[in-house]
Amino acid sequence: MQIAKLVDTFFDVQVMLQYLPKIVEGFFLTIQLALAVVFAGIACGLALALLRVARVKAVNFFIVLFADVLRALPPLVLIFIFYFALPPAGIRMSGFVATWLALALGLAAFAEEIFWAALLAVPKGQWEAARSTGLDFVKALRYVVLPQAVRITVPPLTNRTIAVTKGTALGAAVAVGEILYQAQSAYTFSYNPSTLTLGAIAYLVLFVPVVWFGRWVETRFAWKR
Amino acid sequence: MNDRPPILDVAELRKSFGHLEVLKGVDLQVRPRELVFIIGPSGSGKSTLLRCCNRLEEPTSGSIRVEGMDIMAPGVDINLVRRRIGMVFQSFNLYPHLNVLGNVTLALRKALNKPRAEAEEAGMQALARVGLANKAKAYPNELSGGQQQRVAIARALALEPTIMLFDEPTSALDPELVGSVLAVMREMRESGMTMVVVSHEMRFARSAADRVVFMDQGMILEQGQPEKLFNAPDHARLKQFISSIERH
């Protein structure tokens, strides 16, 4: 009796099937949003870290400030600022763009710190060996130091990327039709939590392979000196 | 020993790190085909002197000429100069993400912009010279310390430098691996390479060096032929140093 009620509440197949198309729609939107966040965030973080290597004091001050502020701010705050606070100032953006921008900036801040730490972790002797053979600063960075640094970044960057892309669910707060938003609105129509179960399943289908990929990448990129 | 103009001509070289003056006016001339050995206690400035010669360390004052060219002059392309000066480090500093041939050919391809085939041919020749042509496809972590250091020597040789600087090339090696590196250095000397070696391998210095330079506290205290320096040193400080080294 109890079990039947549980099944009806969380695993009502009929309700689930009814709202499946909506969840699938949200599924693909989540993928789009996540990919856009990952590419923009990592590219921007790498660019900032490389800029920081040039060690221009004024520039580095702003990079560090950016990284610290963005890492400290909850992403939802940033999404609200972009979505609700900027339009009165004349800057208008969709919920999708606000969410993308907030998450990408957050990922960029973390990625910058991760790349920077990895660049510092490459022994000084690597720079010296490269420079002593006549490679200039940029070439030493590109062909000797960066390839080693990237290898160090893979595990922490993968973990951070997974954490940030899960944050796409925050888009539900500003009407981005991703998985959680679809599941939540399906729930308000159906009054059946099975739609939320379906949403959770969609997240698992999407992110468990990503987590597995992260695990694989960690072992693949672990190499001894 | 020969009257040709020096390949390396260091004059009045000073280098300070903050308030600490590590080099206090060093003069050193190295002539073509000469093997100069620099010895001295740790902290005497030997390595700093070597690292100033290709400006891995920026000298505070003084002049350094390589093949007659003032490498401290404004506007000098230090990357061009460095291709003429091979450097070998205590800790090898091979690139762990590249295989042996990749290590040896990187500068040929990316600094000299040679096509891959040409760079690899030159790289294989350099590897053959240090006896490691058969390890071209191996990665540094698969090699012994002695093999790694020989690859590092090949990496420098591939650029056909006019002078080679060795910064304690055998200090990080297990004793039984030292010989293979010294053998390569001896072969280089016999084929006429000009070399400056910072090292504690006194036996090698005795048998291979043309000149030994003793540094202490940022200055050259004494220099001359190895027999003279080791057997009849003038300076009390050098006497003390030699006896402390030969004790073990």
Interface residues (C-beta under 8 A of the other chain):
Chain A: P123 G125 Q126 E128 A129 A130 R131 S132 T133 G134 L135 D136 K139 Y143 V144 P147 Q148 R151 W223 K224 R225
Chain B: N54 L56 N79 L80 R82 R83 I85 G86 M87 F89 S91 N93 L94 Y95 P96 H97 L106 A107 K110 A111 L112 P140 N141 A152 R155 A156 L159
